[in-house]
């Protein structure tokens, strides 16, 4: 499964699209600059997704530490939206 993040990093309000839902062999987050990071997720029914993104470096060289996020459905744009950072 691939989580396509609509920016170079995740933040509250950022849109997320799920792709390759049938392929659970590899779970990754792909950012708008083409950077790909490992990820893990868990679902709470159809209401929320908890997405943890492994540390990665943006295409411009910024190091981003591992963080977990809560995703909720985005009724306006379809797909998902990052609601908040998850307290680990």
Backbone as CSV, one residue per row, in Angstrom:
resi,resn,N_x,N_y,N_z,CA_x,CA_y,CA_z,C_x,C_y,C_z
1,UNK,0.843,-1.174,0.000,0.000,0.000,0.000,0.890,1.241,0.000
2,UNK,0.451,2.252,-0.708,1.193,3.502,-0.793,0.298,4.643,-0.308
3,UNK,0.818,5.428,0.635,0.157,6.630,1.107,0.796,7.802,0.366
4,UNK,0.049,8.465,-0.488,0.584,9.579,-1.265,0.277,10.879,-0.530
5,UNK,1.334,11.488,0.016,1.222,12.712,0.804,1.328,13.901,-0.154
6,UNK,0.410,14.870,-0.032,0.325,15.977,-0.990,1.329,17.094,-0.722
7,UNK,2.393,16.829,0.010,3.431,17.824,0.259,4.746,17.085,0.475
8,UNK,5.818,17.837,0.746,7.125,17.210,0.975,7.270,16.676,2.390
9,UNK,6.292,16.977,3.249,6.278,16.469,4.618,4.822,16.423,5.086
10,UNK,4.574,15.670,6.137,3.220,15.541,6.671,2.963,16.627,7.709
11,UNK,1.723,17.099,7.778,1.320,18.107,8.759,-0.208,18.095,8.833
12,UNK,-0.785,18.585,9.944,-2.247,18.621,10.048,-2.865,19.430,8.901
13,UNK,-3.867,18.852,8.276,-4.551,19.477,7.153,-4.071,18.999,5.793
14,UNK,-2.933,18.326,5.753,-2.380,17.828,4.495,-3.243,16.682,3.953
15,UNK,-3.470,16.691,2.642,-4.250,15.621,2.004,-3.389,14.382,1.774
16,UNK,-4.045,13.227,1.855,-3.374,11.943,1.656,-4.265,11.075,0.782
17,UNK,-3.664,10.453,-0.206,-4.386,9.513,-1.080,-3.807,8.132,-0.870
18,UNK,-4.681,7.125,-0.771,-4.241,5.745,-0.647,-4.223,5.113,-2.026
19,UNK,-3.121,4.450,-2.362,-2.981,3.785,-3.655,-2.523,2.351,-3.419
20,UNK,-2.771,1.487,-4.368,-2.356,0.081,-4.284,-2.887,-0.592,-3.032
21,UNK,-4.159,-0.379,-2.717,-4.712,-0.945,-1.500,-4.678,-2.469,-1.479
22,UNK,-4.651,-3.093,-2.638,-4.626,-4.555,-2.686,-3.231,-5.122,-2.460
23,UNK,-2.196,-4.296,-2.543,-0.827,-4.763,-2.386,-0.311,-4.390,-1.003
24,UNK,-0.428,-5.302,-0.047,-0.006,-5.031,1.327,1.420,-5.510,1.588
25,UNK,2.132,-5.973,0.543,3.492,-6.472,0.742,4.435,-5.380,1.224
26,UNK,4.292,-4.183,0.678,5.172,-3.081,1.042,4.309,-1.870,1.378
27,UNK,4.589,-1.249,2.515,3.849,-0.073,2.932,4.814,1.101,2.915
28,UNK,4.470,2.126,2.134,5.340,3.290,2.004,4.511,4.571,2.015
29,UNK,5.200,5.673,2.333,4.643,7.010,2.175,5.437,7.672,1.059
30,UNK,4.739,8.191,0.068,5.393,8.893,-1.030,4.985,10.354,-0.963
31,UNK,5.986,11.238,-0.998,5.752,12.660,-0.859,5.764,13.350,-2.218
32,UNK,5.298,14.598,-2.254,5.148,15.315,-3.516,6.470,15.546,-4.242
33,UNK,7.594,15.493,-3.527,8.903,15.672,-4.179,9.489,14.354,-4.679
34,UNK,8.706,13.273,-4.583,9.145,11.966,-5.064,9.833,11.117,-4.006
35,UNK,10.111,11.679,-2.839,10.747,10.928,-1.765,9.808,9.838,-1.267
36,UNK,10.378,8.674,-0.975,9.604,7.546,-0.459,10.202,7.116,0.863
37,UNK,9.333,6.895,1.858,9.769,6.450,3.183,8.956,5.228,3.584
38,UNK,9.548,4.373,4.375,8.816,3.238,4.924,7.719,3.732,5.849
39,UNK,6.679,2.930,6.003,5.553,3.331,6.851,4.869,2.104,7.441
40,UNK,4.114,2.346,8.494,3.228,1.338,9.086,1.892,2.025,9.366
41,UNK,0.843,1.230,9.374,-0.453,1.839,9.665,-1.364,0.845,10.361
42,UNK,-2.375,1.397,11.011,-3.444,0.583,11.582,-4.741,1.365,11.396
43,UNK,-5.819,0.622,11.206,-7.124,1.252,10.995,-7.994,1.064,12.223
44,UNK,-8.811,2.076,12.483,-9.841,1.984,13.509,-11.164,1.962,12.762
45,UNK,-11.524,0.785,12.261,-12.708,0.672,11.412,-12.517,1.512,10.164
46,UNK,-13.552,2.228,9.745,-13.411,3.114,8.582,-13.259,4.565,9.014
47,UNK,-13.189,4.800,10.335,-13.180,6.172,10.856,-11.812,6.840,10.801
48,UNK,-10.762,6.139,11.179,-9.440,6.763,11.209,-8.349,5.770,10.832
49,UNK,-7.219,6.322,10.438,-6.010,5.546,10.195,-4.897,6.188,11.020
50,UNK,-4.109,5.354,11.690,-2.901,5.835,12.372,-1.735,5.460,11.469
51,UNK,-1.044,6.471,10.949,0.052,6.274,10.010,1.360,6.706,10.664
52,UNK,2.321,5.778,10.725,3.654,6.091,11.231,4.612,6.079,10.055
53,UNK,5.323,7.197,9.870,6.268,7.337,8.772,7.680,7.266,9.332
54,UNK,8.475,6.348,8.803,9.864,6.171,9.237,10.681,7.419,8.907
55,UNK,11.842,7.588,9.558,12.690,8.748,9.243,13.054,8.760,7.760
56,UNK,13.144,9.965,7.188,13.508,10.095,5.780,14.164,11.453,5.549
57,UNK,14.703,11.629,4.366,15.313,12.891,3.951,14.554,13.395,2.730
58,UNK,14.099,14.650,2.759,13.399,15.228,1.612,14.364,15.374,0.441
59,UNK,13.827,15.629,-0.730,14.667,15.809,-1.919,15.618,16.992,-1.757
60,UNK,15.272,17.962,-0.951,16.145,19.121,-0.695,17.131,18.879,0.439
61,UNK,17.068,17.686,1.056,18.056,17.334,2.058,17.668,17.564,3.511
62,UNK,16.423,17.862,3.787,15.971,18.048,5.165,15.672,16.688,5.791
63,UNK,16.276,16.405,6.938,16.015,15.161,7.653,14.733,15.293,8.468
64,UNK,13.847,14.325,8.322,12.581,14.300,9.043,12.576,13.057,9.931
65,UNK,12.325,13.252,11.214,12.289,12.144,12.175,10.995,11.338,12.030
66,UNK,11.007,10.137,12.567,9.798,9.310,12.564,8.693,10.014,13.332
67,UNK,7.501,10.014,12.740,6.326,10.620,13.371,5.107,9.786,13.035
68,UNK,4.115,9.865,13.916,2.845,9.184,13.692,1.743,10.221,13.560
69,UNK,0.785,9.926,12.687,-0.285,10.855,12.369,-1.634,10.151,12.401
70,UNK,-2.688,10.904,12.712,-4.057,10.401,12.654,-4.695,10.948,11.383
71,UNK,-5.181,10.047,10.530,-5.838,10.422,9.279,-7.331,10.193,9.420
72,UNK,-8.121,11.116,8.878,-9.576,10.973,8.852,-10.053,11.160,7.416
73,UNK,-11.232,10.620,7.092,-11.754,10.803,5.733,-11.924,12.286,5.412
74,UNK,-11.671,12.642,4.153,-11.817,14.017,3.687,-13.066,14.088,2.822
75,UNK,-14.209,14.487,3.401,-15.462,14.472,2.637,-15.476,15.444,1.467
76,UNK,-14.734,16.545,1.553,-14.729,17.528,0.463,-13.903,17.055,-0.726
77,UNK,-12.690,16.580,-0.454,-11.787,16.205,-1.539,-11.727,14.720,-1.810
78,UNK,-12.452,13.922,-1.028,-12.301,12.481,-1.139,-10.958,12.094,-0.535
79,UNK,-10.663,10.866,-0.427,-9.404,10.435,0.168,-9.372,10.698,1.663
80,UNK,-8.201,11.088,2.149,-7.967,11.268,3.574,-7.258,12.589,3.827
81,UNK,-7.282,13.017,5.076,-6.608,14.242,5.489,-5.961,13.978,6.835
82,UNK,-4.773,14.539,7.045,-4.109,14.393,8.345,-4.826,15.310,9.331
83,UNK,-5.365,14.706,10.374,-6.090,15.471,11.385,-5.138,16.029,12.444
84,UNK,-4.226,15.181,12.931,-3.334,15.602,14.025,-2.163,14.638,14.130
85,UNK,-1.159,15.080,14.841,-0.047,14.204,15.176,-0.506,13.281,16.287
86,UNK,-0.116,12.033,16.194,-0.506,11.036,17.183,0.460,11.082,18.360
87,UNK,-0.091,11.014,19.549,0.752,10.914,20.748,1.199,9.461,20.865
88,UNK,2.484,9.227,20.723,2.989,7.843,20.737,3.029,7.263,22.114
